[in-house]
Amino acid sequence: MHVAHRSPDLLVVEHCPKTIGTLLIALATGGPFLLLRVVEVEGLGPTLLAVFMVDFPLLVIFTVAVRRLMIVLDRRRGRLALHERSLFRHRWVERPLGTLVRAERETNPAGIPFLPDRSHYHRAVLVLAENRRLTRVPVTSVFLIGPSGREVARTINGWLGRPLDSDTPAA
């Protein structure tokens, strides 16, 4: 994720995975032909089998991995907008900016089988004060490996003037 725009009145953080999307499309279109070339088989049956064997897993990966995400914090309009779009899902959350208390990093302690136990999945979460209680709205619907959850939380908290550490609760 990267900061697309930052000013005193507007913060836009977005993630648009163009590289992985382009790579998956290239593999989906060229993969079956490459497989048939390596195996040296011709005919309609093997071609359809190769298309199914290559393109079905790539379609599953595409639907999970390629998600466009945009967070817009607008002081002029007083709005917070969270927009996530994938091939089959569209999520739009819009709230008053005044309800945003802070951003935090949320950790799912489920380990990954092929990595050491200390690795975790992370995601950024927006903490909103609504109806006299705190509501947690995840920025992404999936947990990711790496520092992106902490970096997004630090960027949002810095723009809001809150403590930069996403694990530090606001007063």
C-alpha positions in Angstrom: 0.0 0.0 0.0 1.1 3.5 -0.7 0.1 7.0 0.0 -1.5 8.3 -3.3 -2.2 11.8 -1.9 -1.4 13.5 1.4 -2.3 17.1 2.3 -3.7 18.6 5.5 -7.2 18.2 4.2 -7.0 14.9 2.4 -5.3 11.6 2.8 -5.6 8.8 0.1 -4.0 5.5 0.7 -4.4 2.9 -2.0 -3.3 -0.5 -3.1 -3.7 -1.5 -6.7 -1.9 -4.8 -7.5 -1.3 -4.2 -11.3 1.8 -6.4 -11.4 0.3 -9.5 -10.0 -2.9 -9.0 -12.0 -1.0 -8.6 -15.3 1.2 -11.7 -14.4 -1.8 -13.9 -13.7 -3.6 -12.8 -16.9 -0.4 -13.5 -18.9 -0.1 -17.0 -17.3 -3.8 -17.7 -17.9 -3.6 -16.9 -21.6 -0.2 -18.3 -22.3 0.0 -21.1 -19.7 -2.1 -23.7 -21.5 -0.3 -23.2 -24.8 3.1 -23.5 -23.1 2.0 -26.7 -21.3 0.8 -28.2 -24.6 4.1 -27.2 -26.2 6.1 -28.9 -23.5 4.0 -32.1 -23.4 3.8 -32.1 -27.3 0.2 -33.1 -27.4 -2.4 -31.9 -29.9 -6.2 -32.1 -30.1 -9.2 -30.5 -28.6 -9.5 -32.8 -25.5 -5.9 -32.2 -24.3 -6.3 -28.5 -25.0 -9.4 -28.2 -22.9 -7.8 -30.2 -20.2 -4.7 -28.0 -20.2 -6.9 -24.9 -20.1 -8.8 -26.2 -17.1 -5.7 -27.4 -15.3 -3.9 -24.1 -15.7 -6.7 -21.5 -15.8 -8.9 -22.7 -12.9 -6.2 -22.4 -10.2 -5.1 -19.1 -11.7 -8.7 -17.8 -11.5 -8.9 -18.8 -7.9 -5.6 -17.0 -7.2 -6.8 -14.0 -9.1 -10.0 -13.7 -7.1 -8.1 -13.9 -3.8 -5.0 -11.9 -4.6 -6.1 -9.1 -6.9 -8.0 -6.6 -4.8 -8.0 -2.8 -5.2 -8.2 -0.9 -2.0 -8.6 2.8 -1.4 -8.9 4.7 2.0 -9.9 8.3 1.7 -9.9 10.6 4.7 -11.4 14.0 3.8 -11.4 16.8 6.3 -13.3 19.2 4.0 -16.3 16.9 3.6 -15.8 15.4 7.0 -15.9 11.9 5.5 -14.0 8.6 5.8 -14.4 6.3 2.8 -13.1 2.7 2.5 -13.4 1.2 -0.9 -12.4 -2.4 -1.7 -13.0 -4.1 -5.1 -12.2 -7.5 -6.4 -13.4 -9.6 -9.3 -16.5 -10.8 -7.4 -16.8 -8.4 -4.5 -17.4 -4.7 -4.0 -17.3 -3.2 -0.5 -17.9 0.5 0.2 -17.9 1.9 3.7 -18.5 5.6 4.3 -18.7 7.2 7.8 -18.3 10.7 9.3 -14.6 11.4 9.8 -15.3 12.5 13.4 -16.1 8.9 14.3 -12.6 7.7 13.5 -10.7 7.3 16.8 -7.5 5.7 15.5 -6.1 3.0 13.3 -4.6 -0.2 14.7 -2.8 -3.2 13.5 -4.7 -6.4 14.0 -2.8 -9.7 14.2 -4.1 -13.2 13.5 -1.8 -15.5 15.4 -2.5 -18.4 13.1 0.9 -19.6 11.9 1.8 -20.4 8.3 2.9 -24.0 7.8 6.2 -23.4 6.0 7.3 -20.3 8.0 8.7 -20.1 11.5 6.2 -19.7 14.4 6.9 -16.0 14.9 5.3 -15.1 11.6 1.8 -13.8 11.7 -0.8 -12.4 9.4 -1.6 -8.7 9.9 -4.1 -6.1 8.7 -5.0 -2.6 9.5 -8.2 -1.9 11.4 -10.0 1.4 11.7 -11.5 2.0 15.2 -14.7 4.0 15.0 -16.8 5.5 17.9 -20.4 4.8 17.0 -23.4 4.8 19.2 -21.3 5.1 22.4 -19.2 2.0 21.6 -16.0 1.3 19.6 -16.4 -0.5 16.3 -13.5 -2.1 14.5 -13.7 -1.9 10.7 -11.0 -4.0 8.9 -9.2 -2.1 6.1 -8.8 -5.4 4.2 -10.9 -8.5 4.4 -7.8 -10.7 4.5 -4.8 -10.9 6.7 -1.4 -10.3 5.0 2.2 -11.1 5.7 4.5 -8.1 6.2 4.5 -4.6 7.6 1.6 -3.2 5.5 -0.9 -3.3 8.3 1.4 -1.4 10.7 2.4 1.1 8.0 -1.2 1.9 7.1 -2.1 2.4 10.7 0.9 4.6 11.3 0.1 6.7 8.2 -3.5 7.2 9.2 -2.6 7.9 12.9 0.1 10.4 11.8 -2.4 12.3 9.6 -4.9 12.3 12.4 -2.3 13.6 14.9 -2.6 10.5 17.0 0.3 8.5 18.4 2.1 6.8 15.5 2.4 3.4 17.1 -0.6 1.4 16.0 -0.5 -0.6 19.2 -0.9 2.5 21.5 -4.5 3.3 22.4 -5.7 6.9 22.1 -6.6 8.7 25.3 
